[in-house]
Amino acid sequence: MWCVVHVKDGGEEHTEDFVAGLLPESLYARCFHLIRSRRKKYQGQWTLITSRLFPGYVFVETERIDDFCMRLKRIDAMAKLLCTGEDMTLIHLEEESYLRLLGGEEHIVEYSEGYLEGKELIVTSGAMKNYKGIIKKALRHKRLVVLEVPLMGRIVEVTVGLGIVKR
């Protein structure tokens, strides 16, 4: 199961190191944040850059969710577990599998390439090759697409890199 920890923007790596250093490995399998890669034009050259997909959120994979929550609450950290009332906010299994498909084992949403066939977008390489979901908008000149991603029981719009190489 994945749970969500809210941290100060830019503090994702620090929180991951903090959890790894202070909590026993028996309480969690992985602590990570999702990264996206995209292309951006600098001085006439397309450069591959990376950034956080969900700034301010760290995901923790654990089977012992209650033990993890109690341990993290006891530690004075700059992290806050996302809760709904008294219950810990967990990522639903469908959302978890969706994010696993999109981010892969490395939790990186890789830059994708594809082409247009009529009004249909065919993705030939990258993280979105097996993507089954809603593309809300394609920003072709910026080589980006806006996706609607399910997260914590609602739909969130995220921007990922996708270049359309031909029509």
DSSP file (Angstrom, degrees, kcal/mol; ACC not computed):
  #  RESIDUE AA STRUCTURE BP1 BP2  ACC     N-H-->O    O-->H-N    N-H-->O    O-->H-N    TCO  KAPPA ALPHA  PHI   PSI    X-CA   Y-CA   Z-CA
    1    1 A M              0   0    0      0, 0.0    61,-2.8     0, 0.0     2,-0.4   0.000 360.0 360.0 360.0 145.8    0.0    0.0    0.0
    2    2 A W  E     -A   61   0A   0     89,-0.5    89,-2.6    59,-0.2     2,-0.3  -0.895 360.0-173.1-106.0 136.6    1.1    3.5   -0.7
    3    3 A C  E     -AB  60  90A   0     57,-2.4    57,-2.4    -2,-0.4     2,-0.4  -0.835  21.1-121.9-119.7 166.8    0.5    6.4    1.7
    4    4 A V  E     -A   59   0A   0     85,-1.3    78,-1.9    -2,-0.3     2,-0.5  -0.906  16.7-166.1-116.8 133.8    1.1   10.1    1.2
    5    5 A V  E     -AC  58  81A   0     53,-3.0    53,-2.7    -2,-0.4     2,-0.5  -0.977  15.6-143.3-116.4 128.3    3.3   12.4    3.2
    6    6 A H  E     +AC  57  80A   0     74,-3.5    74,-2.7    -2,-0.5     2,-0.3  -0.802  27.9 171.2 -93.3 128.7    3.0   16.1    2.7
    7    7 A V  E     - C   0  79A   0     49,-2.6    72,-0.1    -2,-0.5     2,-0.1  -0.821  42.3 -79.3-129.3 168.0    6.3   18.0    2.9
    8    8 A K    >   -     0   0    0     70,-0.6     3,-2.7    -2,-0.3    48,-0.2  -0.457  64.9 -88.9 -65.3 140.4    7.5   21.5    2.2
    9    9 A D  T 3  S+     0   0    0      1,-0.3    -1,-0.1    46,-0.1    -3,-0.0  -0.264 117.6  20.6 -53.2 132.3    8.1   22.1   -1.6
   10   10 A G  T 3  S+     0   0    0     -3,-0.1    -1,-0.3     1,-0.0     4,-0.3   0.344 100.4  96.8  88.6  -5.6   11.6   21.1   -2.4
   11   11 A G    <>  +     0   0    0     -3,-2.7     4,-2.2     1,-0.2     5,-0.2   0.192  46.9 104.7 -99.9  16.8   12.0   19.0    0.7
   12   12 A E  H  > S+     0   0    0      2,-0.2     4,-2.2     1,-0.2    -1,-0.2   0.940  82.1  43.8 -64.7 -48.7   11.2   15.7   -0.9
   13   13 A E  H  > S+     0   0    0     -3,-0.3     4,-2.4     1,-0.2     5,-0.2   0.903 113.4  52.5 -64.3 -40.5   14.7   14.3   -1.0
   14   14 A H  H  > S+     0   0    0     -4,-0.3     4,-2.4     1,-0.2    -1,-0.2   0.909 110.2  48.3 -61.3 -42.7   15.4   15.5    2.5
   15   15 A T  H  X S+     0   0    0     -4,-2.2     4,-2.8     2,-0.2     5,-0.2   0.897 109.7  52.2 -65.8 -40.7   12.3   13.7    3.8
   16   16 A E  H  X S+     0   0    0     -4,-2.2     4,-2.3     2,-0.2    -2,-0.2   0.926 112.6  44.8 -61.2 -44.5   13.2   10.5    1.9
   17   17 A D  H  X S+     0   0    0     -4,-2.4     4,-2.2     2,-0.2    -2,-0.2   0.889 112.7  52.8 -64.5 -39.2   16.7   10.6    3.6
   18   18 A F  H  X S+     0   0    0     -4,-2.4     4,-2.1     2,-0.2     5,-0.3   0.931 111.1  45.1 -62.0 -47.9   15.1   11.4    6.9
   19   19 A V  H  X S+     0   0    0     -4,-2.8     4,-2.0     1,-0.2    -1,-0.2   0.910 113.8  50.2 -63.9 -42.6   12.7    8.4    6.7
   20   20 A A  H  < S+     0   0    0     -4,-2.3    -1,-0.2    -5,-0.2    -2,-0.2   0.855 115.3  43.6 -64.9 -34.7   15.5    6.1    5.6
   21   21 A G  H  < S+     0   0    0     -4,-2.2    -2,-0.2    -5,-0.2    -1,-0.2   0.804 123.4  30.7 -82.0 -29.9   17.8    7.2    8.4
   22   22 A L  H  < S+     0   0    0     -4,-2.1    -2,-0.2    -5,-0.2    -3,-0.2   0.683 106.8  66.9-107.3 -20.8   15.3    7.2   11.3
   23   23 A L  S  < S-     0   0    0     -4,-2.0     5,-0.1    -5,-0.3     2,-0.0  -0.834  84.8-111.4-104.8 140.9   12.8    4.5   10.6
   24   24 A P    >   -     0   0    0      0, 0.0     3,-2.1     0, 0.0     4,-0.5  -0.377  24.5-121.6 -66.9 146.9   13.6    0.8   10.5
   25   25 A E  G >  S+     0   0    0      1,-0.3     3,-0.5     2,-0.2    -5,-0.0   0.677 107.6  72.8 -63.6 -16.9   13.4   -0.8    7.1
   26   26 A S  G 3  S+     0   0    0      1,-0.2    -1,-0.3    36,-0.0    38,-0.1   0.693  92.3  57.1 -71.0 -16.4   10.8   -3.2    8.5
   27   27 A L  G <  S+     0   0    0     -3,-2.1    37,-0.4     1,-0.2     2,-0.3   0.702 116.0  19.7 -87.8 -20.5    8.2   -0.4    8.5
   28   28 A Y    <   -     0   0    0     -3,-0.5    34,-0.3    -4,-0.5    -1,-0.2  -0.994  50.3-155.1-149.2 153.8    8.4    0.6    4.9
   29   29 A A  S    S-     0   0    0     32,-3.7     2,-0.3     1,-0.4    33,-0.2   0.860  82.1  -3.1 -92.1 -46.1    9.5   -0.9    1.5
   30   30 A R  E     -D   61   0A   0     31,-1.2    31,-3.0     2,-0.0     2,-0.4  -0.995  49.3-160.5-148.5 149.2   10.2    2.3   -0.3
   31   31 A C  E     +D   60   0A   0     -2,-0.3     2,-0.3    29,-0.2    29,-0.2  -0.994  38.2 137.7-129.7 123.9   10.0    6.1    0.1
   32   32 A F  E     -D   59   0A   0     27,-2.7    27,-3.3    -2,-0.4     2,-0.3  -0.955  42.4-134.2-157.1 167.0   10.0    8.1   -3.1
   33   33 A H        -     0   0    0     -2,-0.3     2,-0.3    25,-0.2    25,-0.1  -0.957  34.9-108.9-127.6 153.6    8.6   11.0   -5.1
   34   34 A L        -     0   0    0     -2,-0.3    19,-2.7    23,-0.3    20,-0.6  -0.633  31.9-162.5 -86.3 138.1    7.6   10.9   -8.7
   35   35 A I  E     -Ef  52 108B   0     72,-2.3    74,-3.8    -2,-0.3     2,-0.4  -0.904   3.3-155.8-119.6 145.4    9.7   12.7  -11.3
   36   36 A R  E     -Ef  51 109B   0     15,-3.0    15,-2.1    -2,-0.4     2,-0.4  -0.940   4.5-152.7-118.9 145.6    8.8   13.7  -14.8
   37   37 A S  E     +E   50   0B   0     72,-2.5   124,-0.8    -2,-0.4     2,-0.3  -0.928  23.6 158.9-114.8 144.1   11.2   14.3  -17.7
   38   38 A R  E     -E   49   0B   0     11,-2.5    11,-3.1    -2,-0.4     2,-0.4  -0.942  37.8-104.0-152.0 170.3   10.5   16.7  -20.5
   39   39 A R  E     -E   48   0B   0    104,-0.4     2,-0.4    -2,-0.3     9,-0.2  -0.850  31.9-179.1-105.2 140.1   12.3   18.7  -23.2
   40   40 A K  E     -E   47   0B   0      7,-2.5     7,-3.1    -2,-0.4     2,-0.6  -0.992  28.0-119.0-136.9 144.1   12.7   22.4  -23.0
   41   41 A K  E     +E   46   0B   0     -2,-0.4     2,-0.4     5,-0.2     5,-0.2  -0.741  31.7 175.8 -90.9 120.7   14.4   24.7  -25.5
   42   42 A Y  E >  S-E   45   0B   0      3,-2.9     3,-2.2    -2,-0.6    -2,-0.0  -0.991  72.7 -19.2-122.7 122.1   17.4   26.6  -24.2
   43   43 A Q  T 3  S-     0   0    0     -2,-0.4    -1,-0.1     1,-0.3     3,-0.1   0.861 128.9 -49.9  50.0  43.4   19.4   28.8  -26.7
   44   44 A G  T 3  S+     0   0    0      1,-0.2     2,-0.4    -3,-0.0    -1,-0.3   0.422 118.5 106.7  81.3  -0.5   17.9   27.0  -29.7
   45   45 A Q  E <   -E   42   0B   0     -3,-2.2    -3,-2.9    -5,-0.0     2,-0.5  -0.922  69.4-127.9-113.9 135.8   18.7   23.5  -28.3
   46   46 A W  E     -E   41   0B   0     -2,-0.4     2,-0.4    -5,-0.2    -5,-0.2  -0.721  32.6-170.4 -80.4 122.7   16.2   21.0  -27.0
   47   47 A T  E     -E   40   0B   0     -7,-3.1    -7,-2.5    -2,-0.5     2,-0.6  -0.923  22.9-125.2-118.7 139.9   17.4   19.9  -23.5
   48   48 A L  E     +E   39   0B   0     -2,-0.4     2,-0.3    -9,-0.2    -9,-0.2  -0.747  37.5 176.1 -84.3 121.5   16.0   17.0  -21.4
   49   49 A I  E     -E   38   0B   0    -11,-3.1   -11,-2.5    -2,-0.6     2,-0.3  -0.869  17.4-145.0-123.8 158.5   15.1   18.3  -17.9
   50   50 A T  E     +E   37   0B   0     -2,-0.3     2,-0.3   -13,-0.2   -13,-0.2  -0.908  21.2 162.4-122.6 152.6   13.5   16.7  -14.9
   51   51 A S  E     -E   36   0B   0    -15,-2.1   -15,-3.0    -2,-0.3     2,-0.2  -0.944  45.6 -74.8-155.2 172.2   11.2   18.1  -12.2
   52   52 A R  E     -E   35   0B   0     -2,-0.3   -17,-0.3   -17,-0.2   -18,-0.0  -0.540  27.1-154.6 -76.7 136.4    8.8   16.8   -9.6
   53   53 A L  S    S+     0   0    0    -19,-2.7   106,-0.2     1,-0.3   -18,-0.1   0.904  94.5  22.4 -75.4 -42.7    5.5   15.4  -10.8
   54   54 A F  S >  S-     0   0    0    -20,-0.6     3,-1.7     3,-0.2    -1,-0.3  -0.806  87.9-150.2-123.6  87.5    3.7   16.1   -7.5
   55   55 A P  T 3  S+     0   0    0      0, 0.0   -46,-0.1     0, 0.0     3,-0.1  -0.328  80.4  20.4 -61.0 135.1    5.6   18.9   -5.7
   56   56 A G  T 3  S+     0   0    0    -48,-0.2   -49,-2.6     1,-0.2     2,-0.4   0.490 101.8 105.4  88.4   3.6    5.3   18.6   -2.0
   57   57 A Y  E <   -A    6   0A   0     -3,-1.7     2,-0.4   -51,-0.2   -23,-0.3  -0.969  43.6-174.0-123.9 132.4    4.3   14.9   -1.9
   58   58 A V  E     -A    5   0A   0    -53,-2.7   -53,-3.0    -2,-0.4     2,-0.4  -0.977  16.3-145.4-119.2 135.0    6.3   11.9   -0.9
   59   59 A F  E     -AD   4  32A   0    -27,-3.3   -27,-2.7    -2,-0.4     2,-0.5  -0.829   9.3-162.5-102.3 138.0    4.9    8.4   -1.3
   60   60 A V  E     -AD   3  31A   0    -57,-2.4   -57,-2.4    -2,-0.4     2,-0.6  -0.983   7.5-151.0-122.5 124.9    5.7    5.6    1.1
   61   61 A E  E     +AD   2  30A   0    -31,-3.0   -32,-3.7    -2,-0.5   -31,-1.2  -0.857  36.1 146.2 -96.2 118.9    5.1    2.0    0.2
   62   62 A T        -     0   0    0    -61,-2.8     3,-0.2    -2,-0.6   -34,-0.1  -0.995  46.1-158.6-151.2 151.2    4.4    0.0    3.3
   63   63 A E  S    S+     0   0    0     -2,-0.3     2,-0.8     1,-0.2     3,-0.2   0.582  94.7  62.3 -99.9 -18.0    2.4   -3.0    4.5
   64   64 A R     >  +     0   0    0    -37,-0.4     4,-2.3     1,-0.2     5,-0.2  -0.587  63.6 159.5-106.3  68.2    2.5   -1.9    8.1
   65   65 A I  H  >  +     0   0    0     -2,-0.8     4,-2.4     1,-0.2    -1,-0.2   0.871  69.0  49.9 -63.8 -41.7    0.6    1.3    7.7
   66   66 A D  H  > S+     0   0    0      2,-0.2     4,-2.3     1,-0.2    -1,-0.2   0.912 112.3  47.3 -66.6 -42.2   -0.5    1.8   11.3
   67   67 A D  H  > S+     0   0    0      1,-0.2     4,-2.3     2,-0.2    -1,-0.2   0.909 112.4  50.5 -63.0 -42.0    3.0    1.2   12.7
   68   68 A F  H  X S+     0   0    0     -4,-2.3     4,-2.5     2,-0.2     5,-0.2   0.923 110.6  49.3 -61.9 -44.7    4.5    3.6   10.2
   69   69 A C  H  X S+     0   0    0     -4,-2.4     4,-2.3     1,-0.2    -2,-0.2   0.931 111.9  47.4 -61.1 -47.8    2.0    6.3   11.1
   70   70 A M  H  X S+     0   0    0     -4,-2.3     4,-1.5     1,-0.2    -1,-0.2   0.903 113.6  48.0 -63.0 -40.7    2.6    6.0   14.8
   71   71 A R  H  X S+     0   0    0     -4,-2.3     4,-1.1     1,-0.2    -1,-0.2   0.909 112.8  47.1 -67.4 -42.3    6.4    6.1   14.4
   72   72 A L  H  < S+     0   0    0     -4,-2.5     5,-0.2     1,-0.2    -1,-0.2   0.856 109.4  54.2 -69.8 -34.0    6.4    9.1   12.0
   73   73 A K  H  < S+     0   0    0     -4,-2.3    -1,-0.2     1,-0.2    -2,-0.2   0.842 106.1  53.3 -67.2 -32.5    4.0   11.0   14.3
   74   74 A R  H  < S+     0   0    0     -4,-1.5     2,-0.4    -5,-0.2    -1,-0.2   0.801  95.7  79.3 -72.4 -28.1    6.3   10.5   17.3
   75   75 A I  S  < S-     0   0    0     -4,-1.1     2,-1.2    -5,-0.1   -53,-0.0  -0.675  86.6-127.3 -83.8 130.0    9.3   11.9   15.3
   76   76 A D        +     0   0    0     -2,-0.4     2,-0.3     2,-0.1    -3,-0.1  -0.643  52.5 154.0 -77.5  99.7    9.4   15.7   15.2
   77   77 A A        -     0   0    0     -2,-1.2   -62,-0.0     2,-0.3    -5,-0.0  -0.762  59.7-117.3-125.2 168.4    9.7   16.1   11.4
   78   78 A M  S    S+     0   0    0     -2,-0.3   -70,-0.6   -67,-0.1     2,-0.4  -0.036  89.4  93.8 -92.8  30.9    8.9   18.7    8.8
   79   79 A A  E     -C    7   0A   0    -72,-0.1     2,-0.4    -7,-0.1    -2,-0.3  -0.919  57.9-160.0-123.5 149.5    6.6   16.2    7.2
   80   80 A K  E     -C    6   0A   0    -74,-2.7   -74,-3.5    -2,-0.4     2,-0.3  -0.994  18.6-128.9-133.0 128.0    2.9   15.7    7.8
   81   81 A L  E     -C    5   0A   0     -2,-0.4     2,-0.5   -76,-0.2   -76,-0.2  -0.563  30.0-119.5 -71.6 134.8    0.9   12.6    7.0
   82   82 A L        -     0   0    0    -78,-1.9     7,-3.3    -2,-0.3     2,-0.3  -0.652  41.5-178.4 -77.3 126.8   -2.1   13.4    4.9
   83   83 A C  E     -G   88   0C   0     -2,-0.5     2,-0.6     5,-0.3     5,-0.2  -0.916  32.2-147.9-128.5 151.8   -5.2   12.4    6.9
   84   84 A T  E >  S-G   87   0C   0      3,-2.8     3,-1.7    -2,-0.3     2,-0.5  -0.923  81.2 -48.9-114.5 100.0   -9.0   12.3    6.3
   85   85 A G  T 3  S-     0   0    0     -2,-0.6    -2,-0.0     1,-0.3     0, 0.0  -0.635 123.4 -24.0  69.4-122.1  -10.3   12.9    9.8
   86   86 A E  T 3  S+     0   0    0     -2,-0.5    -1,-0.3    -3,-0.1     2,-0.2   0.552 121.3  94.4 -94.9 -10.9   -8.5   10.4   12.0
   87   87 A D  E <  S-G   84   0C   0     -3,-1.7    -3,-2.8     1,-0.1     2,-0.2  -0.587  79.1-114.4 -89.7 145.1   -7.7    8.0    9.1
   88   88 A M  E     -G   83   0C   0     -2,-0.2     2,-0.6    -5,-0.2    -5,-0.3  -0.497  32.2-114.6 -71.0 140.4   -4.5    8.0    7.1
   89   89 A T        -     0   0    0     -7,-3.3   -85,-1.3   -85,-0.2     2,-0.3  -0.698  39.6-173.3 -80.9 118.5   -4.9    9.0    3.4
   90   90 A L  B     -B    3   0A   0     -2,-0.6     2,-0.5   -87,-0.2   -87,-0.2  -0.809  28.3-113.8-110.6 151.9   -4.0    6.0    1.3
   91   91 A I        -     0   0    0    -89,-2.6   -89,-0.5    -2,-0.3    60,-0.0  -0.737  39.4-117.1 -81.3 128.5   -3.6    5.7   -2.4
   92   92 A H     >  -     0   0    0     -2,-0.5     4,-2.8     1,-0.1     5,-0.2  -0.270  23.4-112.8 -63.1 153.5   -6.3    3.4   -3.8
   93   93 A L  H  > S+     0   0    0      1,-0.2     4,-2.5     2,-0.2     5,-0.2   0.858 117.5  51.7 -59.5 -37.6   -5.1    0.3   -5.5
   94   94 A E  H  > S+     0   0    0      2,-0.2     4,-2.0     1,-0.2    -1,-0.2   0.913 112.1  46.5 -65.3 -41.1   -6.3    1.4   -8.9
   95   95 A E  H  > S+     0   0    0      2,-0.2     4,-2.8     1,-0.2    -2,-0.2   0.901 111.7  51.9 -66.9 -40.6   -4.5    4.7   -8.5
   96   96 A E  H  X S+     0   0    0     -4,-2.8     4,-2.4     1,-0.2    -2,-0.2   0.932 111.4  45.5 -61.2 -47.2   -1.4    2.9   -7.3
   97   97 A S  H  X S+     0   0    0     -4,-2.5     4,-2.2     2,-0.2    -1,-0.2   0.875 112.8  52.0 -66.2 -35.4   -1.3    0.6  -10.3
   98   98 A Y  H  X S+     0   0    0     -4,-2.0     4,-2.2     2,-0.2    -2,-0.2   0.929 112.1  44.8 -63.8 -46.8   -1.9    3.5  -12.6
   99   99 A L  H  X S+     0   0    0     -4,-2.8     4,-2.9     2,-0.2     5,-0.3   0.846 111.6  53.8 -68.4 -33.4    1.0    5.5  -11.1
  100  100 A R  H  X S+     0   0    0     -4,-2.4     4,-2.4    -5,-0.2    -1,-0.2   0.914 110.0  47.6 -64.0 -42.6    3.2    2.4  -11.2
  101  101 A L  H  < S+     0   0    0     -4,-2.2    -2,-0.2     2,-0.2    -1,-0.2   0.908 116.9  42.9 -63.9 -42.5    2.4    2.0  -14.9
  102  102 A L  H  < S+     0   0    0     -4,-2.2     8,-0.3     1,-0.2    -2,-0.2   0.906 126.0  30.7 -71.9 -42.9    3.1    5.7  -15.6
  103  103 A G  H  <>S-     0   0    0     -4,-2.9     5,-2.0     1,-0.2     4,-0.4   0.668  93.1-156.3 -94.1 -18.7    6.3    6.0  -13.5
  104  104 A G  T ><5 -     0   0    0     -4,-2.4     3,-0.9    -5,-0.3    -1,-0.2  -0.161  49.2 -47.5  70.8-170.7    7.7    2.5  -13.7
  105  105 A E  T 3 5S+     0   0    0      1,-0.2    -1,-0.2     2,-0.1    -4,-0.0   0.792 140.3  51.8 -69.0 -29.1   10.1    1.0  -11.2
  106  106 A E  T 3 5S-     0   0    0     -3,-0.3    -1,-0.2     2,-0.2    -2,-0.2   0.519 106.7-126.2 -86.3  -5.1   12.3    4.1  -11.1
  107  107 A H  T < 5 +     0   0    0     -3,-0.9   -72,-2.3    -4,-0.4     2,-0.5   0.840  67.2 130.9  61.6  36.3    9.3    6.4  -10.4
  108  108 A I  E   < -f   35   0B   0     -5,-2.0     2,-1.2   -74,-0.2   -72,-0.2  -0.982  55.8-144.2-121.4 123.4   10.3    8.5  -13.4
  109  109 A V  E     -f   36   0B   0    -74,-3.8   -72,-2.5    -2,-0.5    52,-0.3  -0.755  33.0-145.9 -84.2  99.9    7.7    9.5  -16.0
  110  110 A E        -     0   0    0     -2,-1.2    17,-0.7    -8,-0.3    18,-0.3  -0.236  20.7 -92.0 -71.1 154.9   10.0    9.4  -19.0
  111  111 A Y        -     0   0    0     15,-0.1     2,-0.3    16,-0.1    51,-0.2  -0.444  48.7-155.3 -63.1 135.2    9.7   11.7  -22.0
  112  112 A S  E     -h  162   0D   0     49,-1.8    51,-2.6    14,-0.2     2,-0.3  -0.760  10.2-156.5-115.1 159.2    7.5   10.2  -24.7
  113  113 A E  E     +hI 163 125D   0     12,-1.8    11,-2.2    -2,-0.3    12,-1.8  -0.971  24.5 140.8-132.9 151.7    7.2   10.5  -28.4
  114  114 A G  E     -hI 164 123D   0     49,-2.3    51,-2.8    -2,-0.3    52,-0.7  -0.906  33.1-118.8-164.8-169.2    4.4    9.9  -30.7
  115  115 A Y  E     -hI 166 122D   0      7,-2.5     7,-3.0    -2,-0.3     2,-0.4  -0.966  23.2-110.5-146.6 161.7    2.4   11.0  -33.8
  116  116 A L  E     - I   0 121D   0     50,-1.7     2,-0.5    -2,-0.3     5,-0.2  -0.803  20.7-174.0 -96.9 133.8   -1.0   12.1  -34.7
  117  117 A E  E >  S- I   0 120D   0      3,-3.0     3,-1.7    -2,-0.4     2,-0.6  -0.876  73.8 -50.5-124.4  95.8   -3.2    9.9  -36.9
  118  118 A G  T 3  S-     0   0    0     -2,-0.5    -2,-0.0    49,-0.5     0, 0.0  -0.680 120.5 -28.4  71.7-121.1   -6.3   12.0  -37.6
  119  119 A K  T 3  S+     0   0    0     -2,-0.6     2,-0.4    -3,-0.1    -1,-0.3   0.363 119.4 101.1-104.3   2.5   -7.3   13.2  -34.1
  120  120 A E  E <   -I  117   0D   0     -3,-1.7    -3,-3.0     2,-0.0     2,-0.6  -0.744  65.8-140.4 -94.0 134.8   -5.9   10.1  -32.4
  121  121 A L  E     -I  116   0D   0     -2,-0.4     2,-0.6    -5,-0.2    -5,-0.2  -0.831  13.3-164.4 -93.9 122.7   -2.5   10.3  -30.6
  122  122 A I  E     -I  115   0D   0     -7,-3.0    -7,-2.5    -2,-0.6     2,-0.5  -0.942   8.0-152.8-108.5 115.3   -0.3    7.2  -31.1
  123  123 A V  E     +I  114   0D   0     -2,-0.6    -9,-0.3    -9,-0.2     3,-0.1  -0.786  15.7 178.6 -92.7 125.6    2.5    7.1  -28.6
  124  124 A T  E     +     0   0D   0    -11,-2.2     2,-0.3    -2,-0.5   -10,-0.2   0.693  61.5   9.3-100.9 -23.1    5.5    5.1  -29.9
  125  125 A S  E    S+I  113   0D   0    -12,-1.8   -12,-1.8     3,-0.0     3,-0.3  -0.989  90.8  39.7-154.5 160.1    8.0    5.4  -27.0
  126  126 A G  S >  S-     0   0    0     -2,-0.3     3,-1.5   -14,-0.2     4,-0.2  -0.434  98.9 -38.4  98.3-170.8    8.4    6.5  -23.4
  127  127 A A  G >  S+     0   0    0    -17,-0.7     3,-0.5     1,-0.3    -1,-0.2   0.770 130.3  56.1 -64.8 -29.3    6.3    6.3  -20.3
  128  128 A M  G >  S+     0   0    0     -3,-0.3     3,-1.4   -18,-0.3    -1,-0.3   0.335  73.8 102.4 -90.2   9.4    3.0    7.0  -22.1
  129  129 A K  G <  S+     0   0    0     -3,-1.5    -1,-0.2     1,-0.3    -6,-0.2   0.895  94.9  30.7 -59.5 -40.0    3.4    4.1  -24.5
  130  130 A N  G <  S+     0   0    0     -3,-0.5    -1,-0.3    -4,-0.2     2,-0.2   0.166  91.9 141.6-101.2  17.1    0.9    1.9  -22.5
  131  131 A Y    <   -     0   0    0     -3,-1.4     2,-0.5   -29,-0.1    -8,-0.1  -0.394  26.8-178.7 -68.2 128.2   -1.1    4.9  -21.3
  132  132 A K        +     0   0    0     -2,-0.2     2,-0.3   -34,-0.1    -1,-0.1  -0.879  44.7  77.6-125.9  97.4   -4.8    4.4  -21.1
  133  133 A G  S    S-     0   0    0     -2,-0.5     2,-0.6    16,-0.0    16,-0.1  -0.929  81.1 -50.6-174.0-163.5   -6.4    7.6  -19.9
  134  134 A I  E     -J  148   0E   0     14,-0.6    14,-1.9    -2,-0.3     2,-0.8  -0.827  31.2-161.5-102.3 120.4   -7.5   11.1  -20.7
  135  135 A I  E     -J  147   0E   0     -2,-0.6    12,-0.2    12,-0.2     3,-0.1  -0.893  10.1-173.7 -94.1 111.8   -5.2   13.5  -22.4
  136  136 A K  E     -     0   0E   0     10,-2.1     2,-0.3    -2,-0.8    -1,-0.2   0.903  63.7  -1.6 -75.8 -41.2   -6.9   16.8  -21.7
  137  137 A K  E     -J  146   0E   0      9,-1.3     9,-3.1     2,-0.0     2,-0.5  -0.996  56.5-146.1-153.0 142.6   -4.7   19.1  -23.8
  138  138 A A  E     -J  145   0E   0     -2,-0.3     2,-0.9     7,-0.2     7,-0.2  -0.963   5.2-164.5-111.9 123.4   -1.7   18.7  -26.1
  139  139 A L  E >>> +J  144   0E   0      5,-2.8     5,-2.0    -2,-0.5     4,-0.7  -0.773  14.8 177.9-103.9  84.0    0.8   21.6  -26.1
  140  140 A R  G >45S+     0   0    0     -2,-0.9     3,-0.6     1,-0.2    24,-0.3   0.854  73.5  51.8 -62.6 -39.9    2.7   20.6  -29.3
  141  141 A H  G 345S+     0   0    0      1,-0.2    -1,-0.2    -3,-0.1    -2,-0.0   0.789 116.3  41.1 -71.4 -25.6    5.1   23.6  -29.5
  142  142 A K  G <45S-     0   0    0     -3,-0.6    -1,-0.2     2,-0.2    -2,-0.2   0.464 109.3-124.7 -95.5  -3.2    6.2   23.1  -25.9
  143  143 A R  T <<5 +     0   0    0     -4,-0.7    19,-1.5    -3,-0.6  -104,-0.4   0.927  68.8 122.9  58.0  49.8    6.3   19.3  -26.3
  144  144 A L  E   < -JK 139 161E   0     -5,-2.0    -5,-2.8    17,-0.3     2,-0.3  -0.940  45.2-160.3-134.7 155.3    3.9   18.7  -23.4
  145  145 A V  E     -JK 138 160E   0     15,-2.4    15,-2.3    -2,-0.3     2,-0.6  -0.989  17.7-134.6-132.3 147.3    0.6   17.1  -22.7
  146  146 A V  E     -JK 137 159E   0     -9,-3.1   -10,-2.1    -2,-0.3    -9,-1.3  -0.899  27.8-166.8-100.4 121.8   -1.8   17.7  -19.8
  147  147 A L  E     -JK 135 158E   0     11,-3.2    11,-2.1    -2,-0.6     2,-0.7  -0.775  22.2-132.4-108.2 151.9   -3.1   14.5  -18.3
  148  148 A E  E     -JK 134 157E   0    -14,-1.9   -14,-0.6    -2,-0.3     9,-0.2  -0.929  33.4-175.0-101.0 113.8   -6.0   13.8  -15.9
  149  149 A V  E     - K   0 156E   0      7,-3.5     7,-3.3    -2,-0.7     2,-0.4  -0.916  24.9-125.2-115.0 132.0   -4.5   11.5  -13.3
  150  150 A P  E     + K   0 155E   0      0, 0.0     2,-0.3     0, 0.0     5,-0.2  -0.628  39.7 164.3 -75.5 129.9   -6.5    9.9  -10.4
  151  151 A L  E >   - K   0 154E   0      3,-3.1     3,-1.2    -2,-0.4   -60,-0.1  -0.929  61.7 -14.1-151.6 123.0   -5.0   10.7   -7.0
  152  152 A M  T 3  S-     0   0    0     -2,-0.3     3,-0.1     1,-0.3   -61,-0.1   0.853 128.0 -49.0  54.6  42.2   -6.5   10.3   -3.6
  153  153 A G  T 3  S+     0   0    0      1,-0.2     2,-0.3   -61,-0.0    -1,-0.3   0.563 124.0  78.1  81.0   9.5  -10.0    9.9   -4.8
  154  154 A R  E <  S-K  151   0E   0     -3,-1.2    -3,-3.1    -5,-0.1     2,-0.5  -0.898  82.4-100.6-140.5 172.1  -10.0   12.9   -7.2
  155  155 A I  E     -K  150   0E   0     -2,-0.3     2,-0.4    -5,-0.2    -7,-0.0  -0.845  35.8-170.5 -99.5 127.2   -8.8   13.8  -10.7
  156  156 A V  E     -K  149   0E   0     -7,-3.3    -7,-3.5    -2,-0.5     2,-0.5  -0.933  18.4-132.0-117.9 138.8   -5.6   15.9  -10.8
  157  157 A E  E     +K  148   0E   0     -2,-0.4     2,-0.3    -9,-0.2    -9,-0.2  -0.796  29.9 176.2 -91.4 128.9   -4.1   17.5  -13.9
  158  158 A V  E     -K  147   0E   0    -11,-2.1   -11,-3.2    -2,-0.5     2,-0.5  -0.942  23.9-133.8-129.1 153.4   -0.4   17.0  -14.4
  159  159 A T  E     +K  146   0E   0     -2,-0.3     2,-0.3   -13,-0.2   -13,-0.2  -0.926  27.6 174.3-109.9 127.2    1.9   18.0  -17.3
  160  160 A V  E     -K  145   0E   0    -15,-2.3   -15,-2.4    -2,-0.5     2,-0.4  -0.884  35.8 -94.4-128.5 161.7    4.3   15.5  -18.8
  161  161 A G  E     +K  144   0E   0   -124,-0.8   -49,-1.8    -2,-0.3     2,-0.3  -0.605  47.6 155.9 -81.8 128.9    6.7   15.6  -21.7
  162  162 A L  E     -h  112   0D   0    -19,-1.5     2,-0.5    -2,-0.4   -49,-0.2  -0.881  23.1-157.4-152.3 118.6    5.5   14.2  -25.1
  163  163 A G  E     -h  113   0D   0    -51,-2.6   -49,-2.3    -2,-0.3     2,-0.8  -0.825  11.3-144.1 -98.7 133.4    6.9   15.2  -28.4
  164  164 A I  E     -h  114   0D   0     -2,-0.5   -49,-0.2   -24,-0.3     3,-0.1  -0.855  17.9-176.1 -95.9 109.6    4.8   14.8  -31.6
  165  165 A V  E     -     0   0D   0    -51,-2.8     2,-0.3    -2,-0.8   -50,-0.2   0.729  62.1  -2.7 -85.1 -22.9    7.3   13.8  -34.2
  166  166 A K  E      h  115   0D   0    -52,-0.7   -50,-1.7     1,-0.0    -1,-0.2  -0.981 360.0 360.0-159.0 165.2    5.0   13.6  -37.2
  167  167 A R              0   0    0     -2,-0.3   -49,-0.5   -52,-0.2   -52,-0.1   0.390 360.0 360.0-103.1 360.0    1.4   14.0  -38.2
